[in-house]
Amino acid sequence: MRQSNARALAVALVSLAVELPGSAAGGTPGGAGTRAVAATSAVSAQSPWRSCLVGFSPGRDARVDALRLSVACGPVTGLDRHAHATGIVDEAGPPVRLPFTAVRGDCFRVFAVADAPVDDLEAEVVGPKGVSVTLANQGRRWVVLGEEGPFCPAEPGDYEVRLSTHAGRGNVAAYLRRGARMRVKGSPYAARGSAGSGPSGGGDPY
């Protein structure tokens, strides 16, 4: 079993090593919101944001599975490697934390997988003021924060992904992908705030 996991990890690492950097999207102005910008309006049913997830099923090693998701969905959507974390999620314990810094125009996706018997993995992004920015829970032991498209913080600063579970205990691995300057003037990701508020005219999307 260890040899099988080692081979799977080696294949994923080779794929990660040879991937090409993604190109950033260019875009239309948008308004500031207190929460992350929802990019669903820029996503079609056949878009690579979702198609890269089709057929995915986690195996026996969270590290390998999270890396597989990151490699499958990162380059094809123009997102580069940015940060990763591993740890143990426990329904009775604290979250596993993945800190990152967002600069003006950044958009992100998080890919996380937990080992069985975890059955309900949740990912939350907390912003510079300690306020929840966005959250994803798809009722399974793997989660994609930004399943329909990237999430774009409404302001630059230090953020933190918090991974937790309401059911079980197990190893977890997470990869954060970044799209630099995706949320800029003319970008579909800067169209409006996540709650549909804010101006949609010209100017700085922040």
C-alpha distance (Angstrom), angle and dihedral (degrees) to the residues before:
residue distance angle dihedral
M1 . . .
R2 3.81 . .
Q3 3.80 90.7 .
S4 3.83 90.2 51.1
N5 3.81 91.9 50.7
A6 3.80 90.7 45.7
R7 3.82 91.3 53.0
A8 3.81 91.6 48.2
L9 3.80 91.2 49.5
A10 3.81 91.1 48.3
V11 3.82 91.3 52.6
A12 3.80 91.5 49.1
L13 3.81 91.8 48.2
V14 3.80 91.7 51.0
S15 3.82 89.8 51.2
L16 3.79 89.9 49.4
A17 3.79 92.7 49.0
V18 3.80 95.1 53.1
E19 3.80 99.5 42.3
L20 3.77 116.5 118.3
P21 3.82 122.0 -126.0
G22 3.80 112.1 -96.5
S23 3.77 123.6 -120.9
A24 3.78 119.9 -114.1
A25 3.76 120.1 -117.4
G26 3.73 120.9 -118.8
G27 3.76 120.9 -143.3
T28 4.20 165.5 157.9
P29 3.65 126.4 -65.5
G30 3.69 122.8 -92.1
G31 3.73 145.2 -177.2
A32 3.74 131.5 -102.0
G33 3.77 119.8 -106.9
T34 3.77 131.6 -176.5
R35 3.80 89.6 -122.2
A36 3.81 133.4 47.7
V37 3.77 119.7 -67.8
A38 3.81 112.3 -104.3
A39 3.76 110.1 -133.2
T40 3.78 97.7 -168.0
S41 3.79 92.9 111.6
A42 3.80 88.4 65.0
V43 3.79 94.4 52.6
S44 3.78 127.1 87.6
A45 3.79 126.1 -160.8
Q46 3.81 90.5 -106.0
S47 3.80 96.1 43.0
P48 3.81 122.6 128.4
W49 3.82 89.0 -116.9
R50 3.81 88.3 76.6
S51 3.80 104.5 17.2
C52 3.81 91.4 65.7
L53 3.82 88.0 62.5
V54 3.80 95.8 52.8
G55 3.78 112.4 117.2
F56 3.79 95.8 8.2
S57 3.78 114.6 147.2
P58 3.81 122.8 170.3
G59 3.78 118.7 -119.5
R60 3.79 131.1 -162.8
D61 3.81 101.0 -64.0
A62 3.81 120.1 61.8
R63 3.81 92.5 -162.4
V64 3.80 92.7 56.3
D65 3.80 93.5 43.3
A66 3.82 95.3 49.1
L67 3.80 89.8 48.5
R68 3.82 90.6 49.6
L69 3.81 90.5 54.1
S70 3.79 92.5 46.4
V71 3.80 92.9 50.3
A72 3.81 93.8 44.2
C73 3.81 95.7 48.3
G74 3.81 104.4 28.5
P75 3.82 110.2 67.8
V76 3.82 94.9 32.8
T77 3.82 90.2 59.5
G78 3.80 97.0 41.5
L79 3.81 96.3 -104.2
D80 3.79 122.9 137.8
R81 3.80 130.3 -151.0
H82 3.79 110.0 -87.7
A83 3.82 114.4 157.4
H84 3.78 143.1 -20.9
A85 3.79 140.0 -166.8
T86 3.79 140.3 -169.4
G87 3.77 131.7 -163.8
I88 3.79 144.6 117.9
V89 3.79 124.2 -68.7
D90 3.79 117.5 -155.5
E91 3.78 128.0 177.9
A92 3.80 87.7 -133.4
G93 3.80 96.9 41.7
P94 3.81 141.3 71.9
P95 3.81 122.1 -80.7
V96 3.78 124.5 -93.7
R97 3.80 107.2 -111.7
L98 3.79 130.3 -142.9
P99 3.82 111.8 -175.8
F100 3.79 122.1 -159.9
T101 3.78 140.6 163.3
A102 3.80 123.0 -125.8
V103 3.78 120.7 -155.3
R104 3.77 127.9 -164.2
G105 3.81 111.1 -60.3
D106 3.82 98.1 13.4
C107 3.82 124.4 143.0
F108 3.81 126.3 -173.8
R109 3.79 147.8 -169.4
V110 3.80 127.9 -160.9
F111 3.81 123.6 -150.7
A112 3.80 115.8 -168.2
V113 3.80 134.8 170.0
A114 3.80 130.7 -176.2
D115 3.78 128.1 -160.2
A116 3.80 120.4 -112.6
P117 2.99 136.0 -63.9
V118 3.84 86.2 45.4
D119 3.79 104.9 102.2
D120 3.80 106.3 173.6
L121 3.80 116.3 42.6
E122 3.80 117.7 -176.4
A123 3.81 130.3 -168.8
E124 3.79 122.4 -163.5
V125 3.80 129.4 178.7
V126 3.79 116.6 -145.9
G127 3.79 118.8 -163.1
P128 3.81 136.3 -140.2
K129 3.82 92.6 -80.1
G130 3.79 94.4 48.5
V131 3.81 91.7 -103.3
S132 3.81 122.3 137.2
V133 3.81 108.5 -106.2
T134 3.80 102.6 -179.5
L135 3.79 138.2 -16.3
A136 3.80 137.0 -162.4
N137 3.79 130.8 -167.0
Q138 3.79 116.9 161.6
G139 3.82 95.4 177.1
R140 3.81 96.5 -108.4
R141 3.80 139.0 88.3
W142 3.78 93.2 -93.7
V143 3.77 126.9 56.9
V144 3.78 137.9 -171.2
L145 3.76 115.6 -157.1
G146 3.78 100.7 -153.1
E147 3.81 96.0 27.2
E148 3.82 93.0 163.6
G149 3.80 94.5 37.7
P150 3.81 140.1 -42.3
F151 3.77 125.0 -47.3
C152 3.80 114.0 -128.9
P153 3.83 117.9 -157.6
A154 3.79 112.9 -127.3
E155 3.80 92.4 -134.6
P156 3.80 136.9 22.3
G157 3.79 119.2 -105.8
D158 3.79 144.7 88.1
Y159 3.80 117.0 -35.0
E160 3.78 136.3 176.3
V161 3.79 133.8 -149.6
R162 3.81 111.7 -144.7
L163 3.80 118.2 -160.3
S164 3.79 119.1 -162.4
T165 3.79 142.4 151.1
H166 3.78 137.7 -143.7
A167 3.80 93.1 -158.3
G168 3.79 130.1 46.2
R169 3.77 137.6 -19.9
G170 3.80 130.0 -95.1
N171 3.78 149.8 123.3
V172 3.78 117.0 -63.5
A173 3.79 133.1 -165.4
A174 3.79 127.5 -170.0
Y175 3.78 135.9 -173.4
L176 3.79 124.3 -161.8
R177 3.80 117.7 -153.0
R178 3.80 122.9 -162.8
G179 3.78 133.0 -155.9
A180 3.80 108.4 -161.6
R181 3.80 116.6 -142.5
M182 3.80 94.3 -1.2
R183 3.78 92.6 133.0
V184 3.78 101.3 61.1
K185 3.79 137.5 120.0
G186 3.80 108.7 -56.7
S187 3.82 94.5 20.2
P188 3.83 120.6 127.3
Y189 3.82 86.9 -138.2
A190 3.80 90.6 65.4
A191 3.81 94.7 52.0
R192 3.83 97.4 111.0
G193 3.78 145.3 -29.3
S194 3.81 119.7 -75.3
A195 3.79 91.8 -103.8
G196 3.79 91.2 47.5
S197 3.80 91.9 -104.8
G198 3.75 131.0 124.0
P199 3.79 132.8 57.8
S200 3.78 121.1 -57.5
G201 3.76 96.4 -160.7
G202 3.80 130.4 101.0
G203 3.75 130.7 -56.5
D204 3.78 137.2 60.8
P205 3.83 112.1 -14.2
Y206 3.79 87.5 -138.3
